[in-house]
Amino acid sequence: MSSHQGARWEYKAIEPPTELTKRESANPEGRLNQLGADGWRLVETVSYDGGGTKFLLFERRLED
């Protein structure tokens, strides 16, 4: 198993897509699959105090 010690990472934050009303989330499956294919991994969500997701946070390891 490889060690992540000393690894360098890059991060991306995106807002979940919304429907026309801006109140309901659209299905992000296509976007998530594209990010996964590009090596990004979902690691955290940031939510509003009153509920709902504000950002999706992704990371991927930087190549040496």
C-alpha positions as CSV (number, residue, x, y, z in Angstrom):
1,M,0.0,0.0,0.0
2,S,1.4,3.4,-0.9
3,S,1.9,6.1,1.7
4,H,0.3,9.5,1.4
5,Q,2.9,11.0,3.7
6,G,4.5,14.1,2.0
7,A,1.8,13.9,-0.8
8,R,0.7,17.2,-2.3
9,W,-3.0,17.8,-3.0
10,E,-5.1,20.2,-5.0
11,Y,-8.6,21.2,-4.1
12,K,-11.7,22.3,-6.0
13,A,-15.0,23.7,-4.6
14,I,-18.1,23.7,-6.7
15,E,-21.7,24.8,-6.0
16,P,-24.3,22.0,-6.5
17,P,-26.3,22.7,-9.7
18,T,-29.8,24.0,-9.1
19,E,-33.1,23.8,-11.0
20,L,-34.6,26.9,-12.6
21,T,-36.2,28.0,-9.3
22,K,-32.8,28.0,-7.6
23,R,-34.4,26.3,-4.6
24,E,-34.0,22.6,-5.6
25,S,-30.8,20.8,-6.5
26,A,-30.5,19.4,-9.9
27,N,-29.0,15.9,-10.3
28,P,-25.2,16.3,-10.3
29,E,-24.5,12.8,-11.4
30,G,-23.0,13.8,-14.8
31,R,-20.8,16.4,-13.3
32,L,-19.6,14.1,-10.5
33,N,-18.8,11.4,-13.0
34,Q,-16.7,13.8,-15.1
35,L,-14.8,15.0,-12.0
36,G,-14.2,11.4,-11.0
37,A,-12.9,10.6,-14.4
38,D,-10.5,13.6,-14.1
39,G,-9.2,12.2,-10.8
40,W,-11.2,14.3,-8.3
41,R,-12.6,12.7,-5.2
42,L,-15.5,14.2,-3.1
43,V,-14.2,14.7,0.4
44,E,-16.6,17.1,2.1
45,T,-19.8,19.2,1.8
46,V,-20.3,22.7,3.2
47,S,-23.9,23.4,4.2
48,Y,-25.9,26.5,5.0
49,D,-26.7,27.1,8.6
50,G,-30.4,26.6,7.8
51,G,-29.8,23.5,5.7
52,G,-28.9,22.8,2.1
53,T,-25.5,22.3,0.5
54,K,-23.5,25.4,-0.4
55,F,-20.3,23.7,-1.8
56,L,-19.0,20.3,-2.7
57,L,-15.3,20.0,-1.9
58,F,-13.0,17.7,-4.0
59,E,-9.4,16.8,-3.8
60,R,-6.9,15.0,-6.0
61,R,-3.3,14.2,-5.5
62,L,-0.7,16.2,-7.5
63,E,1.6,14.2,-9.6
64,D,5.3,14.7,-8.8
